Amino acid sequence: MQHRKAYISIDEYRYMVKKVKLTGKKLLIEDEIELLFEKVVTKFGTSAKLDVSKKYIGRKAYVMIQRD
């Protein structure tokens, strides 16, 4: 069984979006966004998940975790 990488480095991310800028602890991502929504991460077995409408299956999404 082949394992997929569980993370994307900033170098790889740069080729997926129009503009990525990392300055100190701040990250700026510029891209054409269709929808922005706020959800709470919920428990799912031994992991966690975010629920999203089925119409977005196969689409690229950004997940940002807010500091408490």
C-alpha positions as CSV (number, residue, x, y, z in Angstrom):
1,M,0.0,0.0,0.0
2,Q,1.4,3.4,-1.0
3,H,1.1,6.2,1.5
4,R,0.2,9.7,0.4
5,K,1.9,12.8,1.9
6,A,-0.3,14.2,4.7
7,Y,1.0,17.8,4.2
8,I,2.0,20.1,1.4
9,S,5.2,22.2,1.8
10,I,5.1,25.9,0.9
11,D,7.3,25.2,-2.1
12,E,4.7,22.8,-3.6
13,Y,1.8,25.1,-2.6
14,R,3.4,28.0,-4.6
15,Y,2.6,26.2,-7.9
16,M,-1.1,25.5,-7.0
17,V,-2.2,29.1,-6.4
18,K,-1.6,32.4,-8.1
19,K,0.4,34.0,-5.3
20,V,1.7,32.8,-2.0
21,K,3.8,35.1,0.3
22,L,5.2,34.0,3.6
23,T,6.5,36.8,5.9
24,G,7.5,35.8,9.4
25,K,4.4,34.2,10.8
26,K,2.0,35.7,8.3
27,L,0.8,33.8,5.2
28,L,-0.8,35.6,2.2
29,I,-2.6,33.6,-0.4
30,E,-4.1,35.3,-3.4
31,D,-6.5,33.3,-5.6
32,E,-9.9,33.5,-7.2
33,I,-12.3,32.4,-4.4
34,E,-15.9,31.2,-5.1
35,L,-17.0,30.8,-1.5
36,L,-15.7,31.6,2.0
37,F,-17.4,29.9,4.9
38,E,-16.7,29.2,8.6
39,K,-17.3,25.8,10.1
40,V,-16.3,24.0,13.3
41,V,-14.2,20.8,12.9
42,T,-16.1,17.8,14.3
43,K,-15.0,14.4,15.5
44,F,-15.1,11.6,13.0
45,G,-13.9,8.2,14.4
46,T,-10.3,8.6,15.4
47,S,-9.9,11.7,13.2
48,A,-11.8,15.0,12.4
49,K,-13.7,16.4,9.5
50,L,-15.4,19.5,8.0
51,D,-18.8,19.1,6.3
52,V,-19.0,20.7,2.8
53,S,-21.8,20.5,0.2
54,K,-21.5,17.7,-2.4
55,K,-21.4,20.2,-5.2
56,Y,-17.7,20.9,-4.2
57,I,-16.5,17.3,-4.6
58,G,-13.3,17.3,-6.6
59,R,-12.7,21.0,-6.0
60,K,-9.6,22.5,-4.4
61,A,-10.1,24.0,-1.0
62,Y,-8.0,25.8,1.6
63,V,-8.4,24.9,5.3
64,M,-7.1,27.4,7.9
65,I,-7.1,26.5,11.6
66,Q,-7.8,29.5,13.8
67,R,-5.7,29.8,17.0
68,D,-7.8,29.7,20.1
